[in-house]
Amino acid sequence: MKNKNLLKGVLFVGMGASFYGMLATFVKVAYDQGYTTAEVTASQFVLGIISLLIINVIMSKKRNNIPTIKPKDKKRLMLAGTSLGFTSLFYYLAVQYINVSIAIVLLMQTVWLSILVESILSKKIPSAKKLISMILVLAGTVLATNLINQDVELNPKGLFWGFLAACSFTTTMFTSNSIANYLPPYKKSLYMLYGGGIIVALFVFFSQIGPYYSEGLMSLYKNFSDDLTGIHPLNLKIFYTWGLFLSLFGTVLPPILLNKGFPNTGLGLGSIVASIELPVSVTMAFIVLHEQVLAIQWTGIVIIIFAIIISNLNFKKK
C-alpha cells in the first residue's frame, strides 16, 4: 500500500509539473495571435476561479466532512496567493522578450533562492550539499542560457522579469506549504487564486483598460513604458480561444495535483520529480515554437536537474 501511494504521489507531482512546463509555450502562441499579457492572465485567473468554485460546490455536496476554513487563514491564504499572481505576470512578461527555454531556466533559480531564504530564516549557514547545489544551478544557468557564447543577445527586460518570477515563485513555495494544511487542495487553491486574482485585476486595470479610458492613467502609464500597442479594450475572444486551456493547465490542475502528490512523495522526492517541468518546457518550446536549443543548453539543463536531485537526496544511511 505504501509503494502504491508513493507511485500515485510521483504521478500526481509529475503531471502537475508537466502541465506547468507546457504553459509558457502556449502563452507565447497567444502573444503571436495578438493577445496581451493582461488578457492572457485575466482569462487564466477568471476562468480558473470559476472552475475551482464549481469544483468546491460539487465536492461540498458529495462530502459532508470538509473542514471549515478559519477566518485568519482566509486572509493568510489570499495574501500568500498574491505571489501566484505575481509569478504568472512576471513569467509571462519574461516570455515576451526572451525564449521560453531561457525563461524556464530563470524560473528554476528558485532552487538556490529557496536555499538562501531558508538559511536567512533559520539563521544557519547552508550545508555543503546545498552549497554545491547552488553552485551547480548557477553554473547550469550559464550554460542553459548560453551566456558563454559572446554572440548571444539576451534582452535585459526578459532577464529582469524572469528573475522576478523566480523570486515570486520562491515566496509561493514557502507560504503555500505552511498555511491551512488541514484544507483539501481544491479549497486551499481557491483562496490562493482569490489573492492572485486581485493582483492580476490591478495589473489589467493599470496596464491596459485604465490608460485606454483615462488620460490621467495614460500619462501615468507613459512614465513606465512607451509601448502603446497593448492599450485597447480587453479582447474577450481570449476567454474562449486560450483562456480555458490556460486556466485548466495553469491554475486548476497543477495546484490540485501537486497538493495531492506531495504528501505521498515528501518534499525531497517531490521536488526531484517536479524538476521534470524544466525539460518538458524546453521540449515543448522546441517542438511547437521551433526555438533553437543547443547542445550546450541541454547540458546546462541536465546540470540544473542534477543540482535539484542533490539538494533533495538524503545521503545518510538509515
Summary of the structure (lengths in Angstrom):
residues: 318
radius of gyration: 19.9
end to end distance: 21.2
largest distance: 66.9
contacts: 1087
relative contact order: 0.22
helix: 78%
strand: 0%
